[in-house]
């Protein structure tokens, strides 16, 4: 079992909103003094989300995406969809990451629900995130 004690927040929506959110784009880089080989470093993501309101089948999804080619985003982890008022917390494995990543929420339904979310990248080795424009 790996202890994922190194963390960084990718997206935090503290005030409920009925608008889908896309977090900043980050580059993942080694931390100073990082002796871990990249291919041995494991990453997971913690997703905490709430949903309330909305009408006609409202849903909330949280996604983590990577961009291996500088242009196209590829989904690497998705939270189990919220389909009713309530909250969910999940830990998702990530099998591979490109040089850039982001987190986002996607809302659907006749009327989008209000939602909050906190998405945290975690690893068993040190890393840093550099915010990209």
Beta strands, then each sheet from edge to edge (+ up, - down):
strand 1: 6-17
strand 2: 25-29
strand 3: 43-52
strand 4: 59-67
strand 5: 74-78
strand 6: 86-94
strand 7: 100-108
strand 8: 114-123
strand 9: 128-132
sheet 1: 1+ 8- 3+ 6-
sheet 2: 5+ 4- 7+ 2- 9+
end
